[in-house]
Amino acid sequence: MKFATGLIALTLLAAPALFPVTAHAQADNVPIRIEGVWDPAADNKSVLTTLSMYAAKQHTKRSFGVTSVQTMDAATAGTGVDVFQQAEINPSIVVYGRDNEISSFFAAPAGKKVQVLAIYWLNNGDLILGSVKFPK
């Protein structure tokens, strides 16, 4: 019995070294903070990139100009707007979350600054809202 217990303990300790998890696999979903404005003007110099956002439940689609992005994950830290490279493959980032958060996010007037805390899924470009704020 002691041998079996020791073998199990050794296996659990050695498994991470034998089967390392890549940084990409660890970062399939990334906590993220995004600031930006809806329907940015073409001459808005503070916009780093413009993303097409789609709320599936409400069948709403709008352009969101990202002015600041911060990932809260070591594997994607410092990537900036490059974290949205999946958006080039998919026509839209699909937004999910509580109905009131989605409504608040998509109802903001054009040009009004919006701050979002969310989870961004790198493998499919989905964004799950956590909170929506309107800083002054």
C-alpha positions as CSV (number, residue, x, y, z in Angstrom):
1,M,0.0,0.0,0.0
2,K,2.9,2.4,0.8
3,F,4.4,1.7,-2.5
4,A,1.1,2.5,-4.4
5,T,0.7,5.8,-2.4
6,G,4.3,6.7,-3.0
7,L,3.9,6.0,-6.7
8,I,0.8,8.2,-7.0
9,A,2.5,11.0,-5.1
10,L,5.5,10.8,-7.4
11,T,3.3,10.7,-10.5
12,L,1.5,13.9,-9.3
13,L,4.7,15.7,-8.6
14,A,6.4,14.6,-11.9
15,A,3.5,15.1,-14.2
16,P,4.0,18.9,-14.8
17,A,7.6,18.3,-15.7
18,L,6.8,15.4,-18.0
19,F,3.8,17.1,-19.7
20,P,4.4,20.8,-19.6
21,V,1.5,23.1,-20.5
22,T,2.3,25.6,-23.1
23,A,1.7,29.3,-22.5
24,H,-1.0,29.4,-25.2
25,A,-2.9,26.5,-23.7
26,Q,-2.9,28.3,-20.3
27,A,-4.1,31.6,-21.9
28,D,-7.1,30.4,-23.9
29,N,-9.2,32.7,-21.9
30,V,-7.7,36.0,-20.8
31,P,-9.0,38.5,-18.2
32,I,-8.9,41.8,-20.0
33,R,-9.7,45.5,-19.5
34,I,-10.7,47.4,-22.6
35,E,-11.4,51.1,-23.0
36,G,-12.8,52.7,-26.1
37,V,-15.6,54.4,-27.9
38,W,-18.5,53.2,-30.1
39,D,-18.5,54.2,-33.7
40,P,-15.2,56.2,-33.6
41,A,-14.6,59.0,-36.0
42,A,-12.1,58.1,-38.8
43,D,-9.7,60.9,-37.6
44,N,-9.8,59.8,-33.9
45,K,-6.0,59.5,-33.2
46,S,-6.5,57.8,-29.8
47,V,-8.1,54.7,-31.4
48,L,-5.6,51.9,-31.6
49,T,-7.8,49.5,-33.6
50,T,-11.5,49.2,-34.5
51,L,-13.3,45.9,-33.7
52,S,-16.6,44.7,-34.9
53,M,-18.7,43.7,-31.9
54,Y,-21.8,41.6,-32.1
55,A,-24.4,40.9,-29.4
56,A,-25.9,37.5,-30.4
57,K,-29.0,37.7,-28.1
58,Q,-29.9,41.2,-29.3
59,H,-28.7,40.9,-32.9
60,T,-26.8,44.1,-32.5
61,K,-23.6,44.9,-34.3
62,R,-21.4,48.0,-33.8
63,S,-17.9,49.2,-34.4
64,F,-15.8,49.7,-31.2
65,G,-12.7,51.8,-31.3
66,V,-10.2,50.5,-28.7
67,T,-8.2,53.2,-27.1
68,S,-6.6,51.1,-24.3
69,V,-6.3,47.4,-23.6
70,Q,-4.7,45.6,-20.7
71,T,-4.6,41.8,-20.4
72,M,-4.4,40.4,-16.8
73,D,-2.5,37.3,-17.8
74,A,1.3,36.8,-17.8
75,A,1.3,34.9,-21.1
76,T,-0.4,37.7,-23.0
77,A,0.9,40.7,-21.0
78,G,2.3,43.4,-23.2
79,T,0.6,42.2,-26.4
80,G,-1.7,45.2,-26.5
81,V,-4.3,45.2,-29.3
82,D,-2.5,42.2,-30.8
83,V,-4.5,40.1,-28.4
84,F,-7.4,40.6,-30.8
85,Q,-5.5,39.0,-33.8
86,Q,-8.4,36.4,-33.8
87,A,-10.7,39.3,-34.8
88,E,-9.0,39.3,-38.2
89,I,-10.1,35.7,-38.8
90,N,-13.7,36.1,-37.5
91,P,-15.8,38.9,-38.8
92,S,-17.0,39.9,-35.4
93,I,-16.2,39.5,-31.7
94,V,-19.3,37.9,-30.2
95,V,-20.2,39.5,-26.9
96,Y,-21.9,37.5,-24.1
97,G,-22.8,38.3,-20.5
98,R,-25.7,39.4,-18.4
99,D,-28.5,41.1,-20.3
100,N,-28.2,44.3,-18.4
101,E,-24.4,44.5,-19.1
102,I,-24.8,43.8,-22.8
103,S,-27.6,46.4,-23.1
104,S,-25.6,49.0,-21.3
105,F,-22.5,48.3,-23.4
106,F,-24.3,48.4,-26.7
107,A,-26.6,51.3,-25.8
108,A,-23.7,53.8,-25.1
109,P,-23.8,56.7,-27.5
110,A,-21.2,57.1,-30.2
111,G,-18.0,58.7,-29.0
112,K,-18.8,58.1,-25.2
113,K,-15.9,56.5,-23.4
114,V,-16.6,52.9,-22.3
115,Q,-14.5,50.7,-19.9
116,V,-15.1,47.0,-19.9
117,L,-13.7,44.2,-17.7
118,A,-14.2,40.9,-19.4
119,I,-12.9,37.5,-20.3
120,Y,-11.6,37.2,-23.9
121,W,-11.4,33.8,-25.4
122,L,-8.4,33.7,-27.7
123,N,-9.4,30.6,-29.6
124,N,-12.7,31.9,-30.9
125,G,-12.8,35.7,-30.3
126,D,-15.7,35.6,-27.8
127,L,-15.9,38.3,-25.1
128,I,-17.7,37.6,-21.9
129,L,-18.6,40.9,-20.1
130,G,-18.0,41.2,-16.4
131,S,-18.6,44.9,-15.9
132,V,-19.3,48.0,-18.0
133,K,-18.4,51.5,-16.8
134,F,-18.5,55.0,-18.3
135,P,-15.6,56.9,-16.9
136,K,-15.6,60.7,-17.2
